[in-house]
C-alpha cells in the first residue's frame, strides 16, 4: 500500500475463520513528508501489537515499484 497523506487502514491477513471470532492483522499506513508510518495495529485476539514502524518514503516507494514490476502489476499498490 502506497503511503499518502491520508491515513488508510490496510488488512494484512486474517485467519481461516474470517476474523469474526479471533481477529485479523491490520495497520494504518500514512505518509508524513519523507516518512511512511505504519501504526495503530489491530491484531488477532490475545496477541501483542507490533511497534510503530517508520520507513524512508523514497525507499518505500522504490520497493513497491520493484515488487509491482516483478509481479507485472505496475501501479497496483
N, C-alpha and C positions, 0 to 999 in steps of 0.2 A: 504494500500500500504506500503510495507516494505521500509524503508529509506535506501538508498545505497549512495555511494559516488557520483553517477551520479544523477544530478537533473532531476526529472521526473515530468511532469505536469499530474495531476490527476483530472479528471472531477468528481465532487461530486454530481452534479444534473443539470437538465435542465428542463425548463418549457415545457408544452404541445406543444408549437409552435416549439419545437426542437432547441431553442436557436437562430434561424435565426433573429427574429425580436427584441427580448428583452434580449438576452444573456443567459449565463449559469454560474454556480458556479464551479470554478476550482482553484487548488492551486499547487504550486511546492513543492514537498517533497524531502528532501535531508538529508543525514547523514553527520555530521561533528564530527568525533571522537565519544564521548559519548552522543551526542545530535542529535535528529532528528528535523529538522526545517520544518515548514510549512510557506511558504512565497509567495510573488508575486501573490496574489489573483487576479482572474478575476471574476467580479461579474455581475449580471444582470444590464441592463440599469437603471441608476438613483439610484443605491444602493451604500452604503458605503462599502468599503472593510474592512474585519476584520483585526486586528493587526497580526503581525508575531507571530507564536507560536513556543515554544521550548519544547521538551519532552525528558526526560531521555531515552536514546536509549535502555537500558536493560528493563526498564518498558514498553516501547512502544512495543518492540518485544514480551515480555511476554503477553501483552494484545492481540496482534494479534494472537499469538499461542492459547490463551484461546478461542477467537472467532472462529478460524479455527476448533479447536477440538469440540466445541459445535455445529458447523454447519456441522461437518463431512467432512470438506474440508482441511485437513492438508496440509499446504504449498501453498495454492491458492494465497494468497496475496503476 
